[in-house]
Amino acid sequence: MAHDKTMIKEVLNERDGFQVWWRLLRPHTLTASFIPVFVGTVFAYVEQETFHLLLFLAMLVASILIQAATNMFNEYYDFVRGLDNEKSVGIGGTIVRDGVQPKTVLRLAFTFYGIAFILGIYICYASSWWIALIGAVSMVIGYLYTGGPVPIAYTPFGELFAGGLMGTVMIAISYFIQAGTITKEMIFVSLPVAILIGAILMANNIRDLDNDKISGRKTLAILLGRKGAITMQAFFFLSAYVITMLLIIVGTLPIWSLIVLLSVPKAVHVIRGFAENTTPLEMMPAMANTGKTNTMYGFLLGISILISIFM
């Protein structure tokens, strides 16, 4: 058992010390919290000519903390339910391979929630107290994603909740606290980002499909089957880019937003990676490339919107 644990750590290039806690955050997922705040803020700046640096920073840090805490709840509850072991990939591994006490992970998650709550008070004070309600609901959903009697992550609705909450809702809040309003154009712009965030979860569920099926989960990937899930992942990518092209055609996005197509090769690598590999370790690059696709798309979209001001 100890030999297996050491071998897995070596294969995954896991190191001790600070990296144990860094892995617990699952940093490859944190762009799903940064990109929406970035896009929402940039779009508000271009549309409404307003930018509040402190609100942007507070929203950014709060979003990252909530995402990181959600990852920790995932780590804790999957361990408690016996779903994670020394050979599990795609997790921080802090409990099953590094020996961190489960209660420590849980307490750290609630600490992150506490800090996000304090930042939320400032955000509400500077914008609107309606944000408090939305923020509270977001934090509850983050907890219920793997906590509670029927975790969202174990159902076919994980992609919907992840994309809708971390995509559209997060972009809407980021836009609103800057501009004091919500526009239909902002909602439309949020859709491709929401879809790509949903794709991150789909990639995770494709990689874990076999183990999730054994554990009794009913994820969308399991219901569709391996080939169907990969096809759905390709559809997610295609939809995000098609919507982007339509938004450019109708003038909601500038012509400069065509630069998001530079992220297409990453999306292609994802589909090929899942189609050509079958084990969780072999599919790890495809999982990572899904997050990179979201990151590249989001950065390029934000940059294209900013470029439109000067061109």
PyMOL commands that set and color helices and strands:
alter all, ss='L'
color gray80, all
select helices_A, chain A and resi 2-11+18-24+27-29+31-48+53-80+102-126+130-144+152-154+158-179+184-207+209-214+220-249+255-276+280-310
alter helices_A, ss='H'
color red, helices_A
deselect
rebuild
show_as cartoon
